Amino acid sequence: MNEACLPLKLCQRQRQAINRHEMMRPAFILIAAAGLSACTPPDPHFNSYETELHGSCEALVSAETGVRPEDVSAISTKTEPTGSVTTISVVGAQSPWLCLADPFGVITGVQYSQEG
């Protein structure tokens, strides 16, 4: 090959490299978005999140109190940036139980709301 073809081949290779890079960009953005969404706390206003949280809290309070699961029910959930508190009604209890969760929806504990 003569020297006049060399720059043409170089330009073609550069274009091919640029095209490969541009084709990879959407895949990289999707991977990055998926990774970041795993770190994002669930939206407390999203109904299935609250339903899951209520179910988990009811099960934990039922296990803690020894009361049948059907006699334990979530009343409400208050969400703040630091986490959430779900109020749980237990048949036979004078006061409700509290279920505490971190901002990511991980339950950190349950406790009776009345001292004594």
N, C-alpha and C positions, 0 to 999 in steps of 0.2 A: 504494500500500500504506500501511496505517496504521502508526503507530509500535509498536504492540503486536506486530507480526510481525517487526520488526527483531531483537529479541533471540533469537527462535526460529531465524531464519536464521543468526544468529551462532553459536548453539549447534550447529546442524547442521554448519556449516563446521568448527567446532572438532572435532566428533566425526569428521568425514571426515578431517581432518588427522591426528588421533590414530590412526585406523584405518590410514591409509597408512603412518604411522611404524611401527606394530606389524607391518604386513605386510613392511616392509623389514628389520626386525631379524633374522629368520632368514637372509636372504640376506647381510646384512653379516657375521654370525657365520661362515657358510660361507666367505665370501671371506677373512676374517681367518684362519680355521683353515688354509685352503689356503696362504695366504702364509706362515704360520708353519711349516707342515710342510715347505716348501721349504728352510727354514733349519735344520731339525733333522737332525743327522747320522744316517745310517742305523743301524739296530740291528745291531751286529756279530754278534748271535746269530741274526739272520734269515738263513736258509740261502742265499737267492738273492743277498744282498749278498756273502756270503763267496765264493760260486761265481763271481760277476762279478770280485771282487777277485783271486781265484786265477787266473782266466783272463787278466786284464790283466797281472798280475805275471809269469806264465809267458811271455807274449808278449814283454814287455820284456826279460826275462832271456835269452830265446832270441835276440832281436835283438842284445843287448849281447855275448853270447858267441859267436854264430855257430853255435850248436848247434841241430839240428833241433827244432822244437816238440814232437814226440813224445818227445824225450829230456829234457824239462824238466817237472818236476811240483812242485806246491805240497805241502809236508809239513804245515805248521801255520800258524796265525795267532794272534798274541798281541795283544790289544786293550787299550788303556789310554785314559784320557780325552784324552791328548795325541795319540793316533793309533794306528796298528797296524803291526806288523812281521810279514810273512809270510816264512817260511823256504821256500826253493826248492831242490830237489835237481836237479843237473845231471849227466848221465852224463859220466864222465871227470873231474869236478872232485873235489879232495880234501876240500873243505869246501862247505857250502851257500852259496847266495846269499841276500841279504836284500832284501826289497822293502818300502819304507817308504811309508806313506800317512798323510795328515792325518786328523783326526777326521771329516771329511766323506766319506772314502773316495777322495780324490784322491791318486794316487800321486805322491810327491815325489822318488823316486829308487830305484835299485837299486845294490847294492854286494856285492862278494865278502866273505864273512865272515872270511877269513884274510888277514892282511897278507903282502905279499911279492911 
